[in-house]
């Protein structure tokens, strides 16, 4: 890190984030002026009003410009309403808002309570029946709604020009094709839209909707060009007043750059970086991926290097400045359990490097290494970096990546090309396009510009289904009859009957979750309007449809994440062994022990037997095959449910931090777990501390599960720092990763930190403000995580060697 980057990094405020209301004020102003107009035009005009009037500033030393909120490091409030208790909760988590701004925000509540932008308000009406409502209330699909009125109101706060209701954004976890805008410039997109509009004939309803869309594209794109011009004017003004000649030249270059991009194709790597930032921050917020950054930015890098216009040191500085800019893009949700589900102010800004080219050759280039060096040198939780690994991935790249992992920042993660590419090909994606996949969100596989995913709403708590199953369809938390009457578990004579009845219950709830997803997707189609986000997808101008109202070439739009499946596999192994095979425990005794949370009588002895039963993660086929069977049921069942956007529900297994709040809803389970304890994280991570036979045994267990049908999977591992001190240690870990991926493993990531350090950080947070850990598909500052997730990280098995 040079002095500039150090100074910019010092500005990161980890304790207080101001909530700003400028965006919601300007959006509301426009929204009131455009009543009765088509929604997509209203969104484009609100977006333009926001960009034309918003506060802009350039901070000292910045090379890449474009502030994301009205105040430095601020979060802009969104349009849905803010209950008083929710605002109190946000303040407790370190967010600050002035009394005047809070009063003004509340004054806008009445307008937005019943407006179309309030997603929960709209979809909540469809839950007003006695079939869906008990399911929604149960929390099997997080979060549980305690009452209909409460569910229809939560707001959110975030930074980024497009992360708000009524303002252009994308679906949530998409991977846009940034090259469409960066390489061509927005003037080309505006011109294409104008030409398409001139040639349009109104011969049906679709042509009229297309006209609305094209006009919205022109309005929104023009607004982005204008705000770039505003930054150019500001930089020129600052340059005229600047006494330091070095900074003066920098500001003059910023002014020249912003007058050229993003309106026009970049002429240099620096211009490409600035253009990318403008385009990315439009649809930014906490969820937008960076795609295959080392691929589409490489031509600009290569040209500048060949022509002697830039050095690698200057490129590294820009990449590190970009990391600081991405850190400014923040977000937090309304609703405490929703925040717990995304603990640590989670963001999923995933930059993918490596992998293969469309013709199957290794895609690694010089920029791949520089992106890793930037992550190592400028250590921030975001943006995350993920390395695509194939059998021909250079050893040099693997070692460089693992050197970054060794620093303890939890990145890069690693994903297997073999499994991901096979997933797409099996779904009908041409091989050349499948090879171009990137990751949206944590690990959601998508083809840039040709597929997309929604936000991670589908956090499905599988052990809660097991809890309901053990109570014969009754939700033990609410007393509601929420599930099927599959029978009293005491009535089952064989393990086969027991497992069959559970699968029946699980399939029923998966169907309910698919219904909820379709309600959500349909309302997103009503409510979201994304003129600029939409043009970053294939054939957008020709299609003439908003991203939330079209079926993409490969529709990947809805997924169900199985949270805590490994707990159920371990529980099934205990039931099979202790109740049905060895008959050491009766089903009644087990039920009683679970209901008493292992307390009293001989229940402690039963718990010991359950804890001693085979556990996933130790290379033991007894339980590994149960996990494989359960996950096969999950993947086979998920794809039977159609979605309103086309295609089917996709199976996934990324828990983010949902295993924390999810576990709080689940009673004691037969794996020996206490009521309320965290569930196993990810997809194939062992339950906390249960993988006692080393990393190779864990990999064998994970590879037993067929991961190809999953849109995403997640595997966490933790090493003590002493385990990766030598280059030889890194080589062994590299071999382990490649072996796992050759067996169709999909993902693996590492924390390199000692338990003692984490415990000390939990007890003395002020000493560890900058301690970064890997949580799920993202890294975060440890001290910003909930205690439940901190405990989870502490409890994970710590390997002493590779």
Secondary structure, DSSP 8 states (H G I E B T S, - for coil): --HHHHHHHHT--SS-EEEE-HHHHHHHHHHHHTTTS-HHHHHHHHHHHHHHHS-----TT-SS---SSSSTT-EEE-SS---HHHHHHHHHTTEE--HHHHHHHHHTHHHHHTSTT-HHHHHHGGG-STTHHHHHHHTSBSS--S-HHHHT---EEE-STT-STTS---SBS----THHHHHH-HHHHHHHHHHHHHH----SHHHHHHHHHHHHHHHHHHHHHHHHHHHHHHHHHHHHH---HHHHHHHHHHHHHHHHTTTS--SSHHHHHHHHHHHHHHT-TTS---BSHHHHTHHHHHHHHHTTS--HHHHHHHHHHHHHHHHH--EEESSHHHHHHTTTT----EEEEE-B-TTS-B---HHHHHHHHHHHHS--S-SEEEEEE-TT--HHHHHHHHHHHHTTS---EEEEHHHHHHHHHHTT--HHHHTTEEEETTTEEEETTT---B-S--EEEHHHHHHHHHTTTB-TTT--B-S-----GGG--SHHHHHHHHHHHHHHHHHHHHHHHHHHHHHHHHH---HHHHTTSTTHHHHT--GGGS--SS----EEEEESHHHHHHHHHHIIIIIIIS--S-HHHHHHHHHTTT-STTHHHHHHHHHHS--TTSS-HHHHHHHHHHHHHHHHHHTTSB-TTSSB-EEE---TTHHHHHHHT----TTS--TT-----TTT--STT---S-HHHHHHHHHHS--TT-SB---EEEE-GGGG-SHHHHHHHHHHHHHHHHTT--EEEEEE--HHHHHHHHH-GGGGTT-EEE-SSSEEEGGGS-HHHHHHHHHS-EES--
